[in-house]
Amino acid sequence: MSKVLIVTDAWLPQTNGVVRCLEAVGRELAARGQAVTYLTPMGFWTFPLPTYPEIRLSMVAPGTIAGIVARERPDHIHIATEGPLGLVARHVCLEQGLPFTTSYHTRFPEYVAARVPIPTEWTYAFLRWFHAPAAATLVPTASMRDELASRQFDNLRVWTRGVDRTLFHPGPRSHFLSLPGPCLLYVGRVSVEKNVEAFLRLDVPGSKIVVGDGPSRAELMARYPEAHFLGLRRGEELAAIYRSADVFVFPSRTDTFGNVMLEALASGVPVAAYPVTGPRDVLTDPAAGVLDEDLAAAVRGALRLGRDGALAHAASFTWSRCADQFGAALVPLRPRLVRAA
C-alpha cells in the first residue's frame, strides 16, 4: 500500500473548491487502497489572512515539517498550495532531495491585485519560482495550462475536477416557490474577485439569489436590496437550492475552474458565464450552458436550454477520473531518503 502526503494551507473549516477537491481525491485514493495523509494548518498556531479572516495560515519551522515527513515516510509528496506550509514543505523537499508535485488552484496574482496595487507579474514571478522544482504542476483546465505555459511555467499537467452526483442531482423544486421567476442563482464566495456585482446588476427579469458569504456581502446587500442573500448553505439544503433554480450564473473572470458549475449542471441547471478560463473548459457542450461577454445575453440563452443537457454533460466529470490524473502525476520518493532535520 503506497502512502501519499498532501500538504495544503487550505483546509477545513474552509468551504472552497480546493478543500473539496483534496477531500474527494483522498477518498478516491483511500478506496483504492492508498493511504492519504494531509498536512494542514490544523494542530499548528495560525493567524488570519488579511481580508480573508476565515482563512488561517500557519507558521511552522522546517524542522517540524521534516519530522512529520520522516515519521510518515510517504511514498509520494504533493504540495497543493503556495502558502506558508507549502513554502516550508518545498524547502524541506529541496534540502533533502525529495521529488514532489504541486498544484495551481488559485489566481493569486489577480486576487492580490484586486486588493493592493501590486503588479500581477511580480506575483507570477513568485509562483514560477515556487513551482519550478516540481516534477509536475497540476492545473485544473487545458486553458489554464496554456495560459501558464505562456508565462514560462513548466511541467504542467491537467488535473480536472468532479462532482458528487449522489448529493447533487435533479429533483423537486422545493425553494423559491414564492419568488417571481425565473430564479437566477449564484453560489460561492461573496468577494470582489468573484465579480458577484456583475450578476446583481444584470437587467434581466426574475429573482436573483446569492448563496455564500464573504467580505463583500454586507455592502452588496445594502446596494442590491432586491436580491436574496441566503448566506452559507451546505449539504442537502444546498443541493435543494440548486435544484430549485432556473439558471446558474457564474460571473467570475478569475476562477481557475469553478466547481460550483458542476454542482449546478449535475442538478440539471444550465449555466450562464463569461467565455473565460474555467467556464470555457467546463461548458464545452452548448446544451449545458451559454458563454457570452454580455452576461445578460448568456442568461437569456441559458433560460432557453433544457435541464437534460446540463445533466448529461455533468456525467463526464467524475472524482474517479480526477483521482486517476492525480495518481498518474505522482512521483516516488527514493527509499530511506527521508530523514528528520
Buried (B, 14 or more C-beta within 10 A) or exposed (E): EBBBBBBBBBBEEBBBBBBBBBBBBBBBBEEEEBBBBBBBBEEBEBEEEEBBEBBBBBEBEBEBBBBBBBEBEBBBBBBBBBBBBBBBBBEBBEEBEBBBBBBBBBBBBBBBBBBEEEEBEEBBBBBBEBBEBBBBBBBBBBBBBEBBEEEEBEBBBBBBBBBBBEBBBBEEBEBBEEBEEBBBBBBBBBBBBBBBBBBBBBEBEBBBBBBBBBBBBEEBBEEBEEBBBBEBBEEEEBBBBBBBBBBBBBBBBBBBBBBBBBBBBBBBBBBBBBEBBBBBBBBEBEBBBBBBEEBBBBBBBBBEBEBEBBBBBBEBBBBEBBBBBBBEBBBEBEEEEBEEB
